[in-house]
Amino acid sequence: MSEFFTDPVKFFLSLVDILIVSYLFYRILLLIKGTRAEQLLKGLLLLLIFSIGARYLHLEVVGWLMEKIWTMIFIALPVVFQPELRRGLEQLGRGSFFSTSLARWAEPGMVVDELLEAVSILSRSQIGALIVIERETGIEDFIESGIPLDAVVSSQLLVNLFIPRSPLHDGAVIIRNGRITRAACVLPLSDTPTLDKELGTRHRAGLGITEVSDALALVVSEETGSISLAWEGRLFRYLDDKSLREMLVQQLSRKDRRADVFRVLRWSSERQ
């Protein structure tokens, strides 16, 4: 032990080792926070405590049974945690697993202005809407499910697309490379158990697309007119124009700056 503290190089390397492992655990916890995997992880921790208790008390039959259960769990883990593993590997491939900076647009200002004006009109009129902004991860499978448009992003067009009983109002509008590429797209629904029960299919679809890609999803509630923004499997609700503009510009700008995650999460908890 004394040798450990007297050797500064060994001490420094051990400290770096601990910090790296701690940061990895922190990023993994952020990855699964608010998802189904969070609940499963709690169940695994309870099983681990139960297994340690059985071994400590020399419960041989229970210990043997727990060994078999853990064997089955390790086999099933890749299947059970498939969405989270896929998201983590995609973030690693994009270089965003160790960083919150993302691939961004050079000039998002004009598109953001049009989006803000559109969702403001839709919110006041209590017209439901779902707008998805594609980023690095391709969502071609979901884009192909919609009707081709290839139009400039404008508030008038977006509002008209979501007018009730219009041909393309049902489904999501997807924006790719700063243009409206498709409308009436079908998206995957999130099965996150922590999602508010009062939220319907539109919010679950907006959250679902961000669980399988790095896209942004703007959701306007038909019932309340409230505006929400989803990314990375998280839903930020009751946004005003200023907060929404800050979030969109931050996520779409190519400027090399870190996202203030803690500020956003704290703001979200205060508003909910």
C-alpha positions in Angstrom: 0.0 0.0 0.0 2.8 2.4 0.9 4.5 1.6 -2.4 1.3 2.6 -4.2 1.4 6.1 -2.8 5.2 6.5 -3.1 5.1 5.8 -6.8 3.6 8.9 -8.4 3.4 7.3 -11.9 1.5 4.3 -10.6 -0.8 6.5 -8.6 -1.5 8.8 -11.6 -2.3 5.8 -13.9 -4.6 4.3 -11.3 -6.4 7.6 -10.9 -6.9 7.9 -14.7 -8.1 4.3 -14.7 -10.8 5.0 -12.1 -11.8 8.2 -13.8 -12.2 6.5 -17.2 -14.3 3.7 -15.7 -16.5 6.2 -13.7 -17.1 8.3 -16.9 -18.1 5.2 -18.9 -20.6 4.2 -16.2 -21.9 7.8 -16.2 -22.4 7.8 -20.0 -24.1 4.4 -19.8 -26.5 5.7 -17.1 -27.3 8.7 -19.2 -27.9 6.5 -22.2 -30.5 4.3 -20.4 -32.1 7.1 -18.3 -35.8 7.3 -18.8 -35.9 4.2 -21.0 -37.2 0.7 -20.3 -33.6 -0.4 -19.7 -33.6 1.7 -16.6 -36.3 -0.4 -15.0 -34.6 -3.6 -16.1 -31.3 -2.5 -14.6 -33.0 -1.9 -11.2 -34.4 -5.5 -11.4 -30.9 -6.8 -12.2 -29.4 -5.0 -9.2 -32.1 -6.5 -6.9 -31.2 -10.0 -8.3 -27.6 -9.3 -7.7 -28.2 -8.4 -4.1 -30.4 -11.5 -3.6 -27.6 -13.7 -5.1 -25.0 -12.2 -2.8 -27.3 -12.7 0.2 -27.9 -16.4 -0.8 -24.2 -17.1 -1.1 -23.5 -15.3 2.3 -26.1 -17.3 4.0 -24.9 -20.6 2.3 -28.3 -21.3 0.7 -27.1 -23.9 -1.7 -30.3 -24.6 -3.6 -31.1 -20.9 -3.9 -27.5 -20.2 -5.0 -27.7 -23.0 -7.6 -31.0 -21.6 -8.9 -29.6 -18.0 -9.1 -26.6 -19.3 -11.1 -29.0 -20.8 -13.7 -31.0 -17.5 -13.8 -27.9 -15.4 -14.3 -26.8 -17.7 -17.2 -30.1 -17.1 -18.9 -29.9 -13.4 -18.2 -26.5 -13.1 -19.9 -27.8 -14.9 -22.9 -30.9 -12.6 -23.1 -29.2 -9.3 -22.4 -28.3 -8.5 -26.0 -31.9 -9.0 -27.0 -33.5 -7.2 -24.1 -31.2 -4.2 -24.3 -31.1 -4.1 -28.1 -32.5 -0.5 -28.5 -30.1 0.9 -26.0 -27.1 -1.1 -27.4 -28.0 0.1 -30.9 -28.3 3.7 -29.8 -25.0 3.5 -27.9 -23.1 2.1 -30.8 -24.6 4.7 -33.1 -23.4 7.4 -30.8 -20.0 5.8 -30.6 -19.9 5.8 -34.4 -20.9 9.4 -34.6 -18.3 10.4 -32.0 -21.1 11.7 -29.7 -20.9 9.0 -27.0 -18.1 10.8 -25.3 -19.3 14.2 -26.3 -22.6 16.1 -26.5 -21.6 18.0 -29.6 -23.4 16.8 -32.7 -23.2 17.2 -36.4 -25.0 20.4 -37.2 -26.2 22.7 -39.9 -24.2 25.7 -41.0 -27.1 28.2 -41.1 -30.1 26.9 -39.2 -31.5 30.4 -38.5 -34.0 30.6 -41.5 -35.3 27.1 -41.0 -35.6 27.7 -37.2 -37.6 30.9 -37.8 -40.0 29.1 -40.1 -40.4 26.2 -37.7 -41.1 28.6 -34.8 -43.7 30.5 -36.7 -45.4 27.3 -37.8 -45.6 25.7 -34.4 -46.7 29.0 -32.9 -49.7 29.1 -35.3 -50.4 25.4 -34.8 -50.2 25.8 -31.0 -52.6 28.7 -30.9 -55.1 26.9 -33.2 -54.6 23.6 -31.2 -53.8 21.7 -34.3 -51.7 18.6 -33.7 -48.4 18.3 -35.5 -45.3 16.2 -35.7 -42.1 17.5 -37.4 -38.9 15.4 -37.5 -35.5 16.9 -38.4 -33.0 14.3 -39.7 -29.4 14.7 -38.7 -26.5 12.2 -39.0 -28.3 8.9 -38.5 -30.2 8.0 -41.6 -34.0 7.4 -41.1 -34.6 6.2 -44.7 -37.0 3.4 -43.7 -39.3 5.9 -42.1 -38.9 8.5 -44.9 -39.9 6.0 -47.5 -43.2 5.5 -45.7 -44.4 9.1 -46.5 -45.4 11.1 -49.5 -42.6 12.9 -51.4 -42.6 16.7 -51.4 -39.0 18.1 -51.6 -40.1 21.6 -50.7 -38.5 24.6 -49.0 -39.3 24.8 -45.3 -42.0 27.5 -44.8 -44.4 28.1 -42.0 -47.4 28.4 -44.4 -46.7 25.0 -46.0 -46.1 23.3 -42.6 -49.4 24.8 -41.2 -51.3 23.7 -44.3 -49.9 20.2 -44.1 -51.3 19.6 -40.7 -54.8 21.2 -41.2 -57.3 18.6 -40.0 -58.8 16.5 -42.8 -56.2 17.6 -45.3 -54.7 14.6 -47.3 -51.3 14.7 -45.5 -52.2 15.8 -42.0 -51.9 12.3 -40.5 -48.3 11.3 -39.8 -45.0 13.1 -39.5 -43.3 15.7 -41.7 -39.6 15.0 -42.1 -37.0 17.7 -42.9 -33.8 16.6 -44.5 -30.9 18.9 -45.4 -33.0 22.0 -44.6 -35.9 20.9 -46.9 -39.2 19.2 -46.4 -38.6 15.8 -48.0 -41.8 13.8 -47.0 -45.1 14.1 -45.3 -47.5 11.6 -43.7 -44.6 9.4 -42.6 -45.1 6.5 -40.2 -42.8 6.5 -37.2 -42.0 3.9 -34.5 -43.8 4.3 -31.2 -41.9 4.6 -27.9 -42.7 2.1 -25.2 -40.9 4.0 -22.5 -42.8 3.2 -19.2 -42.0 6.6 -17.6 -43.8 8.5 -20.3 -46.9 10.5 -19.0 -50.0 8.5 -19.6 -51.9 11.5 -20.9 -49.6 11.7 -23.9 -50.9 10.1 -27.0 -49.6 8.5 -30.2 -48.1 11.7 -31.6 -45.8 12.2 -28.6 -44.9 8.5 -28.5 -44.0 8.6 -32.2 -41.9 11.7 -31.7 -40.1 10.1 -28.8 -39.8 6.8 -30.7 -37.9 8.2 -33.7 -35.3 9.9 -31.3 -34.8 6.5 -29.6 -33.6 4.9 -32.8 -31.8 7.9 -34.4 -30.2 11.2 -33.5 -33.2 13.1 -35.1 -35.1 16.0 -33.5 -38.8 15.8 -33.2 -41.1 18.7 -32.7 -44.6 17.9 -31.3 -47.6 20.1 -31.0 -50.4 18.7 -28.8 -53.9 18.7 -30.4 -55.6 18.7 -26.9 -53.6 21.5 -25.2 -51.6 23.2 -27.9 -48.4 22.7 -25.9 -45.1 22.4 -27.7 -42.5 19.7 -27.0 -39.1 18.8 -28.4 -37.6 15.3 -28.3 -34.0 14.2 -28.9 -31.9 11.2 -27.7 -35.0 9.6 -26.2 -35.9 12.5 -24.0 -39.0 14.7 -24.2 -38.9 18.3 -23.2 -42.5 19.7 -22.7 -44.2 23.0 -22.4 -41.6 25.0 -24.3 -42.1 28.7 -25.0 -40.7 30.4 -28.2 -37.5 31.5 -26.5 -36.6 28.1 -25.0 -37.5 26.3 -28.2 -35.4 28.6 -30.3 -32.4 28.2 -28.0 -32.7 24.4 -28.1 -33.1 24.2 -31.9 -30.2 26.5 -32.7 -28.0 24.7 -30.2 -28.8 21.3 -31.7 -28.6 22.4 -35.3 -25.7 24.8 -35.3 -22.3 23.6 -36.4 -20.5 25.8 -34.0 -18.1 23.8 -31.8 -19.7 24.2 -28.4 -20.9 21.8 -25.7 -24.6 21.3 -25.0 -25.4 22.4 -21.4 -27.1 19.2 -20.5 -27.5 19.9 -16.8 -29.1 23.3 -17.5 -31.7 21.8 -19.9 -32.5 18.9 -17.6 -32.9 21.3 -14.6 -35.1 23.6 -16.7 -37.2 20.6 -17.8 -37.8 19.4 -14.2 -38.8 22.9 -13.1 -41.4 23.2 -15.9 -43.0 19.7 -15.5 
